[in-house]
Amino acid sequence: MLGRVGSHPVQCDYFDAGACASCTWMGRAYADQVADKQRHVEQVLAPALEGRAPVAWLPPATGPEEGFRNKAKMVVAGTVDAPTLGILGADGRGVDLRHCGLHEPGLHDALPVLAEHVVRARLAPYDVGSRRGELKHLLVTRSPDGELMVRWVLRSTEPEARLRKHLGWLLERLPVAVASINVQPEHKAVLEGEREIVLTEQSTLTMRLDVGEGLRLHLRPQSFFQTNTTVATALYEQARAWVSETEPASVWDLYSGVGGFALALAGPHRSVTGVEIAPEAVASAQLSAAEAGLDRARFVAADATAWALEQPPATHPDLVVVNPPRRGIGPALTGWLESSGVRDVLYSSCNATSLARDLAALPSYDVEAARLLDMFPQTTHHEVLVRLRRR
Ligand SMILES: C[S@@+](CC[C@H](N)C(=O)[O-])C[C@H]1O[C@@H](n2cnc3c(N)ncnc32)[C@H](O)[C@@H]1O
């Protein structure tokens, strides 16, 4: 529910009404937001970079200011006849945000149909207070080709038969490529559980990105994908551009997810190894590599740090990419990088504070270049890619 005229800031009815405060920078001119993020990231990194060669900051990479989220994570509440898709308010009641303007238009159009399907299939929303009901979350991802992956996070499999019965109705109305049930039986504030029941023949959503000669990333349920497809494309392209300047023969992609960096950097003259803890993401990456005929790309399901520390020095690569969760890579992995012979590192971070901590623990490297990528307009969140080279 966003509206914008010319260069005016984005406006949101939910924000204005106090229904949702997730976009803390809603109403600010976009150019100011980007300038502020750039300033913030530079300031946070400055102490860690003192005494090193100056950093060449590239201009920030940006995409659309609205309609950019490729994934909707909706808490389902309300009643079976009037479900809300959105968040829980301070009073524990559902706040409906199905018209959130950050979602890609295809997701925006799909949510009301999915809400109608909840009513048809009699999927009783889970009520946190009474611990009754079944449907906790609706997780929907949209591919650049317009296909959807729809996942119902349920307390149990009780509604499975009804979901299957009414799936045809949904498939007639929406371009759903993958539909699955995720079972999350515990009374905990976690998004999803471990068990997944795929209801469609197809079990992966294909994310086709305009990177290099074209990158097709398979995405299975329970796999991370960058939130903003346009800016993710810029992120992988930037990594390719930097890597093409040094032409490493071997690359490790640590925290590889479905293999975005690894597969963007792979080639006949380069071996790439992706290491990722989520088995479903590893399976997705293996499928994408096989489909692209990249026989020098391999993916391992493991803890990135433990795996790196176990590898014999003779196998250490020329370049390492790290793209960890918000906590950063931590002392064990920075310690390993410091003492390894690895020449080049690309570090993609969604948290400048943990990035600064990790950079301070990597004194043997200079940060040659860096770039802010605005994956999350209207919020203070940022993504930054830095290029390190051993001195
Ligand atoms: C920010 S995502 C990056 C994914 C990927 N590089 C991309 O571009 O989509 C971080 C990834 O780290 C994975 N992860 C979390 N803890 C991990 C660990 N200890 N070892 C390896 N991977 C981990 C998560 O499952 C997630 O896929």
PDBQT file of the ligand as one rigid body, heavy atoms in Angstrom, charges set to zero:
ROOT
HETATM    1  C1  LIG A 401      23.389 -14.261   4.257  1.00  0.00    +0.000 C 
HETATM    2  S1  LIG A 401      23.067 -15.919   3.778  1.00  0.00    +0.000 S 
HETATM    3  C2  LIG A 401      24.092 -16.017   2.329  1.00  0.00    +0.000 C 
HETATM    4  C3  LIG A 401      23.713 -17.033   1.309  1.00  0.00    +0.000 C 
HETATM    5  C4  LIG A 401      24.394 -16.938  -0.049  1.00  0.00    +0.000 C 
HETATM    6  N1  LIG A 401      25.764 -16.541   0.002  1.00  0.00    +0.000 N 
HETATM    7  C5  LIG A 401      23.626 -16.059  -1.015  1.00  0.00    +0.000 C 
HETATM    8  O1  LIG A 401      24.193 -15.224  -1.675  1.00  0.00    +0.000 OA
HETATM    9  O2  LIG A 401      22.392 -16.241  -1.102  1.00  0.00    +0.000 OA
HETATM   10  C6  LIG A 401      23.942 -16.817   4.984  1.00  0.00    +0.000 C 
HETATM   11  C7  LIG A 401      23.919 -18.328   4.796  1.00  0.00    +0.000 C 
HETATM   12  O3  LIG A 401      24.751 -18.909   5.800  1.00  0.00    +0.000 OA
HETATM   13  C8  LIG A 401      24.188 -20.141   6.173  1.00  0.00    +0.000 C 
HETATM   14  N2  LIG A 401      24.807 -20.497   7.461  1.00  0.00    +0.000 N 
HETATM   15  C9  LIG A 401      24.444 -20.105   8.712  1.00  0.00    +0.000 A 
HETATM   16  N3  LIG A 401      25.299 -20.596   9.623  1.00  0.00    +0.000 NA
HETATM   17  C10 LIG A 401      26.240 -21.303   8.937  1.00  0.00    +0.000 A 
HETATM   18  C11 LIG A 401      27.392 -22.016   9.334  1.00  0.00    +0.000 A 
HETATM   19  N4  LIG A 401      27.745 -22.129  10.615  1.00  0.00    +0.000 N 
HETATM   20  N5  LIG A 401      28.138 -22.607   8.378  1.00  0.00    +0.000 NA
HETATM   21  C12 LIG A 401      27.784 -22.522   7.069  1.00  0.00    +0.000 A 
HETATM   22  N6  LIG A 401      26.684 -21.862   6.640  1.00  0.00    +0.000 NA
HETATM   23  C13 LIG A 401      25.931 -21.241   7.568  1.00  0.00    +0.000 A 
HETATM   24  C14 LIG A 401      22.711 -19.876   6.165  1.00  0.00    +0.000 C 
HETATM   25  O4  LIG A 401      21.977 -21.084   6.073  1.00  0.00    +0.000 OA
HETATM   26  C15 LIG A 401      22.562 -18.985   4.925  1.00  0.00    +0.000 C 
HETATM   27  O5  LIG A 401      22.310 -19.756   3.786  1.00  0.00    +0.000 OA
ENDROOT
TORSDOF 0
